[in-house]
Amino acid sequence: MTGAMTELTGWVAATVLLATMGRQVYTQWRDGTSQGVSKWLFIGQLAASSGFVLYSWRLGNWVFVVTNALMLLTAGLGQWIYLGNKKGVVAPHGTQQPSGRAIVSGS
């Protein structure tokens, strides 16, 4: 496999991984619930992605530096949404939160 094909394979795999995690975070935000999501998912992802950013940077592997930096951001956003959902913060479409409070949509 040529160097260009190797890089392309890395970027395609990174895109699939980021799309998958991004969809999980989006669904969690959209639905206003973190049901079925472990509190350790995003904590572990934050820790692992931090280590992988440093490791990838030291190796000079920019596919993984960028991917893991974006995964770190995704994990931070996911944890923030997870905590907000657990506290019963407003969902985007005026849905009812786990706290039992009815939320009225502003639109």
N, C-alpha and C positions, 0 to 999 in steps of 0.2 A: 504494500500500500504506500502510495506517495505521501510526502509531508502534507500536501494540500488536502488530500483525502482524509488523512488522519485528523487534521484540524477540523475539517468539515464534519466528520463523525462526532468529534467532541462537542462542537457547537450544536449539532442536531440533538444529541443526547441531553445537553444542558437545557435546550429549549423545551424538550418534552418534560424534563424534571420540573422546571420552573412553572410550566403551564399546569402541571398536575397539582403542585403545592398552591399555586395561585388560585386555582379553582376551589380547592378546599377552603382557603381563607375567605374567598368571595362568598361561597355558599354559607359559611358560618356567619358572615356579616349579613347577607341577604335574609336569611331565615331568622336571625336574631336569637339563635340558640347554639350552644356548644354541646348539645346532647351527643353522646357517643365519642367525644373527643377527650382524650386523657389530658390532665393538666401537665403531664410530663412531656407530651409531644413537642410543644414549642420550646420548653425549657431545654430539652435534650437537643433540639435542632439549633437553638442559639449557641449552646456550648460546642457542639460538633462543628457548626459552620464557622465559628470564630477560630477554632483550631485549624480547620481546613484552609481558611483564608491565609493564615500565617504560613502554613506548610506549603501551599501552592505558590505563594509569593516567593518563598525561599528557594523553591525549585525553578521559578521563572515560568511557570505554566499559566499563561494568561486565560486560557479557557476556564480553568478551575478557579483562578482568582476572581474573575468576574462572576462565574456561576455561584460560587460560595458567598461572595459579597451580596449578591441578590437574594440568595437563600437566607442569609442573615437578616436582611431587611424583611423578607417574607415572614420569617419566624417572629421577629419583633412585632410586626403588624398582627400576625395571628395570635400571639400572646395577649396583645392589647385588646383585640376583639374578644378573645376567650374570657378575659377578666371582666370586660364590660358586659358580656352576655350573662355571666354568672351573677353580676350585680343588678341585672334587670334594666340596663340602659336602653334607650330608644332604638328600635329596629327601623330600617329604612322605609318600610311600607305600612306603617301604622299597625303592626301586628301586636298581639298580646305577649308580654314577656313572662318568663317563668315566675317572677315575683307576684303575679296575679294582677298587676296594674294594667288597665287598658290604656294603650297609647293611641292618641289621635294623630293622624297624619296631617302635616302642615300644607299639603298640596291639594 
